[in-house]
Each structure stands twice: as C-alpha cells, then as structure tokens.
C-alpha cells in the first residue's frame, strides 16, 4: 500500500481528476512492456507484472479507487505537515544556536571588561601605595619651633595660609630636563581643580626626576588635586600635600646657607625668585609636615576611641 499505483501505471498525475480511459490505456502500454513472456531473462519481471496488475485492479474499480484516492490524499497531507514541522524545527534549532552564540560573545566581552576594570583597580592601588610609602619616609617633627626665612637680597612675606594650599608634584625625567612638564603645562593640568596662584619647578639632584610646588587658590583645590590621577599615562604625576624629606638639621643648614644649598629653579607669577626659594620651600614643607602628622595622629586616636566604644 506504500506504492503509488498511478506511478506504477506510468501516470504523472494522480487523484480523482484522472479519467478512467487514461488509466486503461496506461495499463495496456505498461502490460505489454512488463509481461514476463517478453522479459524471459529478467528475474524480477514476474514481480513487476504482479504489482502492475494489483495497481490496475484498484484503480480500475470505482469504489476501490475512491478509497485509494482518499488514502493518498491523507498521506500527502501528513507528509506536508511533517515537512512543515521539520522546517519549523530547523528554524528553532538555528535560533537557539544563534542565541547561544550571542550569549558567548557577550560573555567574552564582559570578561574582557572585568579584566580591564581589575587592571585599573590594581593601578589605583599602586598609586595609593606609592603615596603611603612616601609619607612614611618623612620623619615626624614634634617640636613647634617658629622657623623663619632669611632674606638674601630679596625679602618675601610668608603667608601662613599658603601652607595648607600647597601641593608637591613629582614626575620622572624621561629624557633629561623636566620630563616634558613645563610650568604652563602644569598650570593647564591643575587649573581644573581651582586657581593656581604660584608654581616653582626644581630639578632633583639625581636628574632622574623633577618636582614642583604649586600654591592653589583654596584647600578644597588641594584635596581635589590629590584625589585624582593627573598627567600623561606614560609619565603620571605623583601629587601629594607638600612635605619635606630631609631632617631638621638639613633644613637649619639650608636656612643658614640658602644660596649654596639651593638648586636651580624656574619661577612663574609673582613671589620668591631664584635660589632663595629653597629655604622658603623647606620651611613651608616642614610646617605642613608637622600639621599633617598631627592630623594623622589625632585621627588614629579618634578611630581607636570609636572602636573601643
């Protein structure tokens, strides 16, 4: 019953629309070709002739043909439905594959983003560690002596408010000189935090790094400048509240001999000029260091009292 009787008779069309005369004519033609007497050497000739005869018996009878046409119609509808479901299933599988692939791409992108965020976190921790190490290298001064600056030719009045408004900026010298940071460049970098009142650039003894003191317009500008990374990525700026890295004896020696102890300076705007600035810088940094250490100790005491409470 799985055979197509119309195809066995050699008909290209099937169904009730095929006339009975066409079925009889097709049977005669196929019977002459498939008769076993004409195909004596063919071992399957008899079986093919039996199938041809069975097909004609069904299609030649009106009632049997009607039942067969109904079975053929149902079979075609089933095959069409299966093909449609197969196509739908293939589309669903393709959609699922596309979603899984998109999810993998998104997952990889998120991993790359998380790695970049982790690298940034490491760099921020490194900068904070450098600042903490530099603060630990500065000795603690507990005395409260009122040091003054001699006036070698040029007098200058030190405003006590400048102590809390000064920051120290340090950077590496890439190819000698100031490493690419001029006074004007520093002013352009730090003016976003507030007014820059004064800048002095000084070359270090080792010529491996340079530093500068910047007097900002307010304490808030100092806090903002020390809480954000500044400068170029290839040569970042280390920004801290101005501090001294020498002992009290060294500061006193420089106060007595300011010209011999000083380094060449670059001057911007109004204020101290030339070698005399070195003594002013050290005294200013000393006072700022004392204030910073006192604030740190007070904070530690308050935190300890809070934990014990």
N, C-alpha and C positions, 0 to 999 in steps of 0.2 A: 504493500500500500504506500510505501515511501516513494515509489517510482511515479514519474509524471507520464500518464498514459498518452497525453497529447504529444509529448516529445517522442515517445516510442513510435507513434504513427508518423512522425516527421512533420507535425504541425507546429508552426511558430507561435500561434495564438492558442488560448485556452479559454474555457468558460462557456456559458450558455449561448453566447453570440456566434459560436462556430456552427455552421449549418450541418445537418446530418449527412447531406450529399458529399460534403467535403471530407467527412470522416470516412465514408465508404470508399471514396476514391483513393484517399491516402492509404487505407488498409490494403487495397488491391496492389498498389505500387510496391509497398513495403513487403507484402507477402511474396511477390514474385522475386524480390531481391534476396529475401531471407529464407526461402524454402530450403529445407535440408537436402532435397534431391539435387539442387543446383550448387550446393556447397558441401560436397561429399567429403572433402579433405579437412573441413573446418570442424573441430570438436565441439565448439560452442554454438554451432548453427541451430541445433535442435532446441537448446535452451532459449535462444533469442526468438525463435519462432513461437515457442510456447508463451513467452512474455508478450509478443505481439498479438497473439490470439486472445490472451486474457484482457489486454487493453481494449481490443475491439469488442469483446463480449460486454464490457462495462459501458463503453461509450456508445455502443450500438443500441442499447436498451434505454428507453427514455427515463424510467424510474431509477435505474441504477446510475445513469449519467447524472441525474439531478442530485442524487446522494453524493456522488463523487465530486461534482462541482461545489457543493456545499462544504465538503471536507477540504477541498483545495483552497477555497476562499478563507476558511478559518485558519488553515495552515499559513497562508500568505500574511494574514493579519498578525498572527503570532510572531512570525519572523520579522515583520516590520517593527513590531513593538520591541522585540529583543534588540534589534539593531539600534532603535532609538535610545533604549536604556543603556546599551553599550556605549553609544556616543556620549550620553549624559554622564555615565560613569567615568569615561576617559576624561571628560572636561573637569569633573570633580577632582580626579586624581591630579590633573595638571594644575588646577587652582591650589590644591593642597601643597603640591611641590613648590609652586611659586611663593606661597605664604611662608613655607619653611625656609626657603632661600632668602627671602626678605628679612625674616627674623634672624638668620645667621649673620647677614650683613649688618643689621642694626646692632646685634650683639657684639660683633667685632669692632664697630665704630665706638660703642660705649666703652669697650675695654681700652681702646687707644686713648679715649678722652680721660678715663680714670688714670691711666699711666701718666698722661701729661699733668693732670692735677696732682698726682703723687710727686712728680719731679719738682713742680712748683712748691709744694709743701716742704720738700727737702731743702730747696734753695732758701726759702724763707727761714727755716730753722738754722741753716748755716749762717745767714746774716745775723740773726739774733745771737747765736753763739759767739760770733766774732765780736759783737758789741759787748757781750758779757765778759769775754776774756780781756778786752781792752780796759774795761772798768776795773777788773780785778788786779791788773798790773799797776794801777795807780795807788801809791801808798796813802794811808789815811793820815791826815793832819788834824790833830786835836787842839792845837794852840789857836788862839784867836788874836794873834798879833796884827796890828794895823800897819801893813807894809805900804810904803809909798814909793813913787817912781821919781828918780832924779830927773832933772831937766837939762840934758846935754845940748844946749843951744836952742832947742825948740820946746816951749812949755806946752803942756796939754792937760786939761782938767778931765779926770776920770769920773764919769757919771756912774754912780752905783747901780742905776737901773740897767746899764748895759750888760752887767754880769749875767743877769737872767735872760737876756735877749741874744746871747752869742752862741753860735754853734761852730763846731770844728768839722771840717770836711777833709777827708783823706782819700787819695787815689794813687794807683800805680803809674809810674812813668813808663810809657810803652817804648818810646824811642828817645829817651832823654827829654830834658825840658820839663814842662808841666804835664806831659802825657796827653795833650790835646785839650785841656780845660784852661781857658783864659778867664780873666775877671768878668768880661762881658758875658761869656757863656755861663758861668756860674750864676751871674745875676739873672739871666734869662731862665735858668732852671729853677731857681728858688723864689722868683717873684710871684709864682702861682700860690705860694703859701702866705704871702704878705709882702710888705715893703722891705727892701734890702737897703739899710742905711749905710753900711760900710763893708768893704771887702779888702782883705790883705792876703796875698798869696806868698808863701815861703817855700823855698826849695830845701828838702831834707839833706842831712849830711851824707847819707849813703847814695843819694841821687837815684834811688830805686823807687821812691815815692815822693809825692808832693802833698802839701796841706794848705789849707786856707782857713781864715777866721771870717765869719760873716755875722755882722750885727743886724739882726732882724728888727722889724718895727714893733713887735709885741711878743710876749711869752707864748701866746697861742700859736703864732707862726713858728716858733721854735719847736713846740710839741708836734705840730703838723709835719714839719720837715723831717723830724727824727722817726716818724712812724710810717713813712712810705719809702720804697726804694727809689733812688734817683740816679740820673746819669745814663750813659750808654750801657747796653748789655755786655759788650766786650770789655768795658773798663768801668764797673759801677763805682759809685761814690759811697764811702762809709761816713755816715752822718751821725754825730753824737753831740750832746751838750758839751761845750768846750771844757777840757780837763788838761791838767799837766801830767807829764810822765817823768818828771825829774823830782829830786828831793828838795827839801827846804834849803840845804846848804848850796846847791847849784843855783837856786833862784836868787839867794842872797849874793852869791858871787857875781851873777849877771847884773844885779842891781848896782853893785859897786863898779863894775866894768862893762857897761852896756854896749859900748862900741865894739870892743874886742870879742864879746861873746855872741854877738848877733850874726844872723845870716842875711843875705840879700833879700829884699822884699819888693813887692810890687804894690803900689798904692792906688786906690780908687776912691773917689769922692773926697770929702774933707775929713781931717783928723790928723793922726800921727803920720810922720813922714820918715822913711829911711830906716837906719839901724836902730833908732831909739824905740821903735815899736816892739822889739823883742822883750825888753824889760816890762813894758806895759802888758804884753800878752801873757807872760808868765805870772805876773801878779794877779791879773784878771782870772787866769785859769786856776790859780791856787785858791782864790776865794770861791770860785764856782765849785771846785772840787770839795772844799770844806762844806759848802751848803748842800751839795748832792749827797755826801756821806752822812751828814746829819739827818737829811730827809730819809735816806735809806734805813738808818738805824731806828729812827722813830717809827717808820712803817713796820719794821720787823717786830718792834716791841708791841705795837698795836695788834699785829696779826697774832703774836704769841698770846697776848691777853685775851683776844677773841676766841682762840682755840681752847684755852684753859677755862674760859667762862662757859 
